[in-house]
């Protein structure tokens, strides 16, 4: 029996040109669900360092995720779904041209297109629907019997969780990983890259690129794609970095 070919996509920084969680957080501040002092006191300093390229993006995002999880406690999923819909309406087209074309490429060939993302499930579901993707795994933000967020999260942003997600989809769809594809941008996507025959790093974070360069198999297999302005660059993983 012929097995299926799959294409596994991360969202934040891979399909989407920013972070869905960041966009949702900003809109929660705008709609006054979150007090501006939360941003000023906990997140703004690390964001400013990242924006000025004197700090680490992961440090900023880690701080934001912790603040975000705490902020959602006691809000209803219905309210957060409303804000999530607004994010899609206003920001949903903010995607990379390269990955938008690759989504189309894989669909035309009847590949199993699958999103595996660390963003919240209520955001990822809407992004998947917008781009016609049926299958996805995302971080699950727990709600109680009344539909109120508890502050507990089952993550999907780490390498181990993404590895399990791939294993689950392989059982579900009889996937041939040697012919399959993975698209990602951070170290959380490393296990996806290791599992498939075709790995593409989109505007990779420095930590990811360093790990790829230290791994002989990945160094030979991974293609680097950099999209800046209206140009898409394809590079080998042995490219010099500073």
Protein Blocks (a to p, Z undefined) as FASTA:
>chain_A
ZZdddddddfehplpmcdfklmmmmmmmmnomacfklmmmmmmmmmmmmmnopacfklmm
mmmmmmmmmmmgopafklmmmmmmmmmmmmmmmccfklmmmmmmmmmnopacddddfbdf
klmmmmmmmnopabdcdddddddfkopaehiacdfkbfklmmmmmmmmmmmnopafklmc
cddfbfklmmmmmmpmbdcdehiafklmmmmmmpmklmmmpccdddehjbccdddfkbcc
ZZ
